Amino acid sequence: MAGVTEPAGQRPYHHGNLRSAILEAAARHLREHGADQLSLRDLAREIGVSHAAPRRHFTDRQALLDALAETGFVQLGGALRTSLAEAGDSFAARVHNAVSAFAHFATENAALLELMNSGKHRPGATRIVDAAEAAFGQMVELIKEGQEHGVLERGDTERIGIILYATVQGITTMVNGGMVDAEKLDELVEAAVEHFLRGARPRVR
């Protein structure tokens, strides 16, 4: 009968794809309310399964948060991979596309990115670390590519990558914090990439 809620004890235990459904619902709650409000019981109620059902996939709330962080890095990695594939052979275009992909991911998923960054530093979070390294490893390879082609200076690849990451992270943090209008994101990213490529060029001796 319409308007009648099925008692919690009578809700189904099974779901066609329970893990994916929980992660989708959790990602939505994360965007709208932040990590502090995430509850396995509330998510189970929303999906329409028993409150015990989510524990088939997530032993506790922390396991859910870790899975969200890991999934976030997988999604970021996919976005970077697509952006690089669409850029063609131009190194400058490849850097711009990759940086732009990260910037848009960071501003469209601010709460998720915060969870990702904190999660990978938690002791024992090896799956998150592996997912993060797989995603950002594409940027490391891109920098190596620039060095091999003489577009970027030789030297510590990680140091060069940190400079680029810090610049873009700063821009996205300012956008997410309301200090910079979100409509300026693309032009700021373009300027940041231009400055990076200019500053990281091999020095003429």
N, C-alpha and C positions, 0 to 999 in steps of 0.2 A: 504494500500500500504506500502511496506517495507520502513522503514526509516522515516515514518511520525509519529509524536507524536500527540496523541489526545489532543485537547485543554483542559486546566484545567477545564473549566466550563462544559465540556461534559464528564468528567470522571465519572464512576459509583460511586454512594454513598454507595452501599452495597458491602459486601464482605462475602464469605462463613464463615470465622472465623476471623473477623477483629481484635479483641483484641489480639489473639494469633499471628497473622501475624505482627502486629505492634510491639509486644514485641520481637519477633524473629529478626525483622529488627533492632530494637533499641539495642538489645544485641550485634548484629554484629557491628553496628556503634560504640558502646561503646568500644568494643575490639580494633577496628581499629583507632578510632579518639578521644576517651575520651568523658566524659559527656558534656563538654562545647559545642561540635559540634552537639548535639542532637537537632533536630527540628521536630515538629509534621508535619509541612508542607512538609519538605523534605522526611519524612518517608511515608507520604500519596502519594507523587509523585512516590516514589520507588515501593510501593505496587500496585499503579495503581488505586487509589480511589480519590475522590474529597478532597480538602484540609480541608473541614469541617467534613468529615466522622470520623476521629479519635476522635473528641470531643464527640462522642456518648459514648466513654469509658473512655476518659481522658480529664478532663475539661481544663487542661493546661499542660505545660511542667513539672511542679513539680509533678503533679499526675502521669505522665508517669515515672518519675524517682523513685517515691515511689513504683510504681508497679514493676519496675525492681528490686529494692532492696528487696521487699517482695518475689518476685519470686526466687531471688538468695538464700535467706535463706531457702526457700522450697526445692530448688535443693540441697543445702548443707545438709539439714536434710535428704534427700533421700540418698545421698552419704554416710553419716554416718550410717544410718540404714542398708544399704546394707553391708557396711564394717564390722559392728558388727555381722550381721547374718552369714557372710562368715567365721568369725574367730573361731567359735565353742565355747567351754567352757573354753579354756585357757584364764585367765585374762590378762596375758602379751600379748598374741596374739590379744586380743580384744582392748587393749590400742594401740598397734602398728598399727593395721588396721585402727582404728578411726583417730589417729593422721596423718597417711599417707594419708588417704582420705581427711582430711582437708588441709594438705600441698599441695597436688596436685590440689585441688580446688582453693586454694589461688594463686598458681603460674600460673595456666591455665586461671584464671579469675581475674587478678590483678585489673583491672579498676572496674569490678563489685564489688569485695570485698571492695574496697575503698568507693564505692557508698553505699554499704550495711552498712558499719560501720558508715559512716556519717549520713545516713538516719535514723538509729534507734535512734539517739540522737536529731533528730529534733522534736520540740514541736508538739504534736498532732499526731505523727506517730505511733499510737497504733497498726495498722496492722503489721507494720514492726517489732515492739517490740515483738508482739505475735509470729511472724514467727521465730524471732531470738531465743526466749526462747524455742520454740518447738525444734529447731535444736540443740542448745547447751544443752538443758535439758537432752539429751541423754548422754552427757559427764558427767553431774552432777550425773546422775543415775549410770554411770559406776564407778565413784569415790566412791559413796556410796557402790556399790557392792564390791569394793576392801576393803573398811573399814570393811564391815560386814564379809568378809572372812579372815580378819586378814592380808591382803597383804599390805594395806596402813595404815598409822597411823591414829588414831582417831583424831577428831578435826574439825576445820572449813572447810567444804567441798568446799566452795567458794574460800577460800585462796589457798587450794591445786590445785584447778582447774585453778586459775589465774596463778600460777607458771608454770603449764604445758602449758597453752595457750600462755603465754609470751615467753616461750622458743621456741615454734614452730612458733609463729608469727615473732619472731626475725629472724629465719632461712629463712622463706618465704620472709620477707622484704629484706633480703640480696640477695636472689636469684633474686627477681623481680628488685632490684636495680643494678644488674650486679656485685655485690661485690663477689658473690660466683657462681661458675659454676653450672648451672641447673642440670648437670649430677650427681652432688654430693648430690642432694636432698635426695634420698632414704637412703644413708648411714648416712647422718646427722640426719635424722629422727630416724633411728634405734638407733644411739648413744644417741640421746636426750631421747628417751623412756627408754633406759637402765639406764641412769643416773637418770632419774626421778623416776623410780621404785626402784632403789637402795637407793636414798636419801629420799624417802617417806615411806620406810619400818618402821614398828613399832620398836621403840627403845627397846633393851633388857635392863631390869632394874636389 
